[in-house]
Amino acid sequence: MNDISNLKRLIIMLMMVSITRSASAQVSQAESEIRDIMKELTAAGISVAVVKNNHIIYTHSFGVSDVESQKPLTDDNIFRIASISKSFSATSIMQLIEAKKCSLDDDFSNLVGFKVRNPKYPDVVITLRMVMSHTSSVNDSQGYFTLDTINPGKNPNFAKCYNTYSPGAGYEYCNLNYNMVGAVIERLSGERFDQYVKHHILDPLGLYGGYCVDSLDHSRFAKLYEYDSVSKQLVYAPLAYNPRSQEVKNYLIGYDTPIFSPTGGMKISATDLAKYMMMHMNYGKLNGVRIISKKSSRTMQTKVSDGEGGYGLALRHSHDLIEHKDMVGHTGSSYGLTSGMFFEPKEKFGIVVICNGSNQAYYPGSDDINMLNRKTINVLYKYFIK
């Protein structure tokens, strides 16, 4: 009897060793392929996180956080993640809607405090929903680093901020939309934008990050690099973490919000971004903490227009990122950085990829998803999810 028991234990041990070796081989192969992608696309560093069955099952950082010193990139490094930041702004708005401070169909002019009307269609109300779904007919032609560009009382050329089509009748991705949304968050909540996101999203989820550069540990910033196509070198982008300290000192709440860039200024690690992603993947809740209601979360994920595969409220769909999967998420691109956060809410998996600088080649015939993100996401899917 003891011999049979010992034999069973031996078989189990051998099976476990075999499984461990197989898993280790898969990890090694995945990491080898990602390093090949980095070499091909001249990437400085990449941080990744993989979620499967509501658990983070893999994180890793490749390459360097500082090209000049060759300091290795680590999972503790934080990045300015660019346009994925918009989803934090949209999540904040959904909280304020649940608090009955506003509705998606409110006239945006009343919310932001100055007239937001396409002068070609003066009788068509531009709603909060239109602004958040990039169907407002607003564009970035006059810039988006100050609300003066679209404020009729500040810019005599404000009309150039509007496209020729009627609000609600077309789609154009626009950063100004979300810098205006940030101002609305301040006007409705009474809190400075960066503080609102910290108090109502980051802190409840236990995440380290934020929009205010001076409130963060600078030693954790991964330097960002833009690719020079002439020299074929990565060039440091020093303005990526510009604290704008003087502007913050003289801050006017409800109007100076673009200083923090609600449209692209979140700084966070890939691992913590994956936790935030899990909250959206679980329709507003993570580890017993509810950030927004299921209804609000589904609203964010429901497409309003066909733009970029189907754009909702700062979350979009991609039908060709992973074959036969309808992925939900967002991309980011700024100062040489590219980022991707995509999840499958029904199958409960998701992937985050952040690169601090590369040759930003794009996949022929695709939407706006950077080739590096596309290739890396598919490698991670193949070895960790499929």
C-alpha positions in Angstrom: 0.0 0.0 0.0 2.8 2.4 0.9 4.5 1.5 -2.4 1.4 2.5 -4.3 1.1 5.8 -2.4 4.7 6.6 -3.0 4.3 5.8 -6.7 1.3 8.2 -6.9 3.3 10.9 -5.2 6.2 10.4 -7.6 3.9 10.7 -10.6 2.3 13.9 -9.3 5.7 15.4 -8.6 6.9 14.5 -12.1 3.8 16.0 -13.6 4.3 19.2 -11.6 7.9 19.4 -12.7 6.8 18.9 -16.3 4.1 21.7 -16.0 6.6 24.1 -14.4 9.1 23.5 -17.1 6.5 24.0 -19.8 5.3 27.2 -18.2 8.9 28.4 -17.8 9.6 27.6 -21.5 6.5 29.6 -22.5 7.6 32.6 -20.5 11.1 32.5 -21.9 9.8 32.2 -25.5 7.4 35.1 -24.9 10.2 37.3 -23.5 12.5 36.4 -26.4 9.9 37.4 -28.9 9.2 40.7 -27.2 13.0 41.5 -27.2 13.0 40.8 -30.9 10.1 43.3 -31.4 12.0 45.9 -29.4 15.1 45.4 -31.6 13.0 45.6 -34.7 11.2 48.8 -33.7 14.1 50.5 -31.8 12.3 50.5 -28.5 13.9 51.9 -25.3 11.8 50.0 -22.8 8.5 48.2 -22.5 6.5 47.4 -19.4 3.7 44.8 -19.7 1.0 43.3 -17.5 -1.3 40.4 -18.3 -4.7 39.7 -16.6 -6.4 36.3 -16.9 -9.5 35.1 -15.0 -9.5 38.4 -13.0 -5.9 37.9 -11.8 -2.7 39.6 -12.8 -0.7 36.5 -13.9 2.4 38.2 -15.5 4.2 41.4 -15.3 7.6 42.3 -16.7 9.7 45.2 -17.8 12.2 45.1 -20.7 15.0 47.5 -21.7 15.8 50.8 -20.1 14.1 53.7 -18.3 17.0 56.0 -19.2 18.8 55.5 -22.5 21.7 57.7 -21.5 22.5 55.9 -18.2 21.2 52.5 -19.4 19.2 52.3 -16.1 17.0 49.2 -16.4 13.2 49.7 -16.6 11.3 48.0 -13.7 7.7 47.3 -12.9 7.9 50.2 -10.4 8.5 52.8 -13.1 5.6 55.1 -13.9 4.9 56.6 -17.3 2.8 59.5 -18.7 0.3 57.1 -20.4 -1.1 59.7 -22.9 -4.7 59.2 -24.1 -5.6 56.2 -21.9 -5.9 59.1 -19.4 -9.2 60.1 -21.0 -10.9 57.0 -19.4 -10.0 58.3 -15.9 -11.8 61.6 -16.8 -14.8 59.7 -18.2 -14.9 57.5 -15.1 -15.0 60.7 -13.0 -17.9 62.1 -15.0 -19.9 58.9 -14.6 -19.4 59.2 -10.8 -20.8 62.7 -10.9 -23.7 61.6 -13.0 -24.5 58.9 -10.4 -24.4 61.7 -7.8 -27.0 63.6 -9.9 -24.6 66.5 -10.6 -25.2 66.3 -14.4 -26.4 64.0 -17.2 -24.9 62.9 -20.5 -27.5 64.8 -22.4 -26.9 68.2 -20.6 -26.0 71.2 -22.7 -22.2 71.3 -22.5 -22.2 75.1 -22.5 -24.0 75.1 -19.2 -21.5 72.7 -17.7 -18.3 74.3 -18.8 -19.3 77.9 -18.2 -19.0 79.4 -21.7 -20.7 78.9 -25.0 -19.8 75.7 -26.8 -21.8 75.9 -30.1 -20.7 75.1 -33.7 -21.3 78.5 -35.3 -22.4 76.7 -38.5 -25.2 75.0 -36.5 -26.0 77.5 -33.8 -29.3 75.8 -32.9 -27.8 72.3 -32.4 -27.0 71.7 -28.7 -23.6 70.1 -28.1 -24.1 67.6 -25.2 -21.7 66.1 -22.7 -22.2 62.7 -24.4 -21.1 64.3 -27.7 -18.0 65.8 -26.2 -17.0 62.5 -24.5 -17.6 60.4 -27.6 -15.7 62.8 -30.0 -18.9 63.5 -31.9 -19.1 67.1 -30.8 -17.7 68.5 -34.1 -14.9 70.1 -32.1 -11.3 69.8 -33.4 -7.8 70.5 -32.2 -6.8 72.9 -35.0 -6.4 75.8 -32.5 -4.6 73.7 -29.9 -5.8 72.1 -26.7 -3.5 73.3 -23.9 -5.8 76.1 -22.8 -9.6 76.5 -22.9 -9.0 80.0 -24.4 -8.8 78.4 -27.8 -12.5 77.5 -27.9 -13.9 80.2 -25.6 -15.6 82.9 -27.8 -14.7 85.5 -25.3 -11.0 84.7 -25.5 -10.2 83.7 -29.0 -11.5 85.6 -32.1 -10.7 82.5 -34.2 -12.8 80.2 -32.0 -14.9 79.1 -34.9 -12.0 77.3 -36.4 -12.3 74.8 -33.5 -15.4 73.4 -35.2 -15.8 71.1 -38.2 -18.2 71.6 -41.1 -20.6 68.8 -40.0 -23.3 69.1 -37.5 -22.7 68.0 -33.8 -23.6 64.4 -33.4 -23.3 63.7 -37.2 -19.6 62.8 -37.4 -16.6 61.6 -35.5 -13.2 63.2 -35.0 -10.8 62.3 -32.2 -10.1 65.5 -30.3 -7.9 66.1 -27.2 -9.6 69.5 -26.5 -12.9 67.6 -25.8 -11.4 65.9 -22.7 -9.5 69.0 -21.4 -12.9 70.6 -21.4 -14.4 67.6 -19.6 -11.7 68.0 -16.9 -12.9 71.5 -16.3 -16.5 70.3 -15.9 -15.4 67.8 -13.3 -13.9 70.6 -11.3 -16.9 72.8 -11.6 -19.3 70.0 -10.5 -17.2 68.6 -7.7 -15.4 71.7 -6.4 -12.2 69.7 -6.3 -9.1 70.3 -8.4 -9.0 67.8 -11.2 -5.9 65.9 -10.1 -7.2 65.7 -6.5 -10.6 64.5 -7.6 -9.1 61.5 -9.6 -6.8 60.7 -6.7 -9.5 60.8 -4.0 -12.3 59.0 -6.0 -10.4 56.5 -8.3 -6.8 56.0 -7.4 -6.9 55.9 -3.6 -10.0 53.6 -3.4 -8.3 51.2 -5.8 -5.0 51.4 -4.0 -3.1 52.7 -7.1 0.0 54.9 -7.2 -0.1 57.6 -9.8 -1.7 60.9 -10.7 -1.8 63.9 -13.0 0.2 66.4 -10.8 3.9 65.9 -11.5 5.0 67.5 -8.2 2.9 65.1 -6.1 4.8 62.1 -7.5 8.2 60.5 -6.9 10.3 61.7 -9.8 12.8 58.9 -9.4 10.1 56.5 -10.6 9.5 58.3 -13.9 10.5 56.4 -17.0 12.1 58.9 -19.4 10.3 59.3 -22.7 12.0 59.3 -26.1 10.9 60.5 -29.5 12.3 58.8 -32.6 14.4 60.9 -35.0 13.8 59.4 -38.4 16.9 61.2 -39.8 19.4 60.1 -37.3 17.4 56.9 -36.5 18.0 57.6 -32.8 15.8 58.0 -29.8 15.9 61.6 -28.5 14.9 62.5 -24.9 11.7 64.4 -24.6 12.2 66.6 -21.5 8.7 68.2 -21.6 6.9 64.9 -20.9 7.0 65.5 -17.2 6.9 69.3 -17.1 5.4 70.1 -13.7 4.2 73.6 -14.7 4.6 74.5 -11.0 4.1 78.3 -11.5 0.8 77.8 -13.4 -0.4 75.4 -10.6 0.3 78.1 -8.0 -1.9 80.5 -9.8 -4.5 77.9 -10.7 -8.1 78.9 -11.4 -10.3 75.9 -10.7 -12.8 75.1 -13.4 -10.8 76.8 -16.2 -7.1 76.1 -15.9 -7.6 72.4 -15.9 -5.6 71.7 -19.1 -2.5 72.4 -17.0 -3.0 68.8 -15.7 -4.0 67.4 -19.1 -7.1 65.4 -18.3 -6.8 64.3 -21.9 -3.4 62.7 -21.6 -1.5 63.5 -18.3 -2.0 60.4 -16.1 1.3 59.0 -14.7 1.0 55.4 -13.6 2.8 52.0 -13.9 1.8 49.2 -16.2 0.9 47.0 -13.2 -1.4 49.6 -11.6 -2.9 50.4 -14.9 -3.8 46.7 -15.2 -5.6 46.9 -11.9 -7.5 49.9 -13.1 -8.3 48.0 -16.3 -9.7 45.1 -14.2 -12.2 47.5 -12.6 -13.6 48.4 -16.0 -13.4 44.7 -17.1 -15.6 43.9 -14.1 -18.0 46.7 -15.0 -17.0 49.2 -12.3 -15.8 47.1 -9.4 -12.4 45.7 -8.2 -11.8 43.6 -5.1 -15.1 44.6 -3.5 -14.6 48.3 -4.2 -17.2 49.8 -6.6 -16.0 52.9 -8.5 -18.9 53.2 -10.8 -22.1 51.3 -11.3 -22.5 48.5 -13.8 -24.8 50.7 -15.8 -22.3 53.5 -16.0 -19.5 51.1 -16.9 -21.5 49.5 -19.7 -22.4 53.0 -21.0 -18.7 53.8 -21.2 -18.1 50.6 -23.2 -21.1 51.0 -25.5 -20.1 52.6 -28.8 -21.7 56.0 -29.7 -20.0 56.2 -33.1 -18.2 53.9 -35.5 -15.0 55.8 -35.1 -11.9 53.7 -34.4 -13.8 50.4 -34.4 -16.6 51.8 -32.2 -15.9 54.6 -29.8 -17.9 54.9 -26.5 -17.0 57.2 -23.7 -13.2 57.2 -23.6 -13.3 53.4 -24.2 -13.3 52.0 -27.7 -13.5 48.7 -29.5 -11.0 46.9 -31.6 -12.0 44.0 -33.7 -8.7 43.3 -35.4 -6.2 43.6 -32.5 -6.6 40.0 -31.6 -8.2 37.7 -34.1 -11.9 36.9 -33.4 -11.9 39.0 -30.2 -13.8 42.2 -29.6 -11.4 44.0 -27.3 -12.3 47.1 -25.3 -9.8 49.7 -24.2 -7.7 52.7 -25.4 -4.4 53.6 -26.8 -2.0 56.5 -26.1 0.8 58.3 -27.9 2.7 61.3 -26.8 6.3 62.5 -26.5 7.5 59.2 -28.1 5.6 57.0 -25.7 3.0 54.5 -26.9 0.6 52.7 -24.6 -2.2 50.2 -25.0 -4.8 48.9 -22.5 -7.3 46.4 -23.9 -9.5 43.8 -22.3 -12.2 41.3 -23.1 -15.0 41.8 -20.5 -16.8 38.5 -21.1 -13.7 36.3 -21.1 -12.0 38.3 -18.3 -8.6 38.8 -19.8 -6.7 41.9 -20.6 -3.3 43.2 -21.5 -1.4 46.4 -20.8 1.7 47.5 -22.9 3.6 50.7 -22.3 6.7 51.7 -24.3 8.8 54.8 -23.5 10.0 55.3 -27.0 10.3 53.5 -30.3 10.1 53.8 -34.1 6.4 54.3 -34.2 5.6 52.2 -37.2 1.9 51.4 -37.8 0.4 48.1 -39.0 -0.7 48.4 -42.6 -4.4 48.6 -43.1 -5.2 48.8 -39.3 -6.7 51.4 -37.1 -4.5 53.6 -34.9 -2.9 50.8 -32.8 0.8 51.1 -32.8 2.7 48.2 -34.4 4.8 47.7 -31.2 1.7 47.5 -29.1 -0.1 45.3 -31.6 2.7 42.8 -31.9 3.5 42.7 -28.1 -0.2 42.3 -27.2 -0.5 39.3 -29.6 2.7 37.7 -28.2 1.3 38.0 -24.7 -2.0 36.7 -25.7 -0.5 33.7 -27.5 1.7 32.6 -24.5 -0.4 33.6 -21.5 -4.1 33.6 -22.6 -4.8 31.5 -25.6 
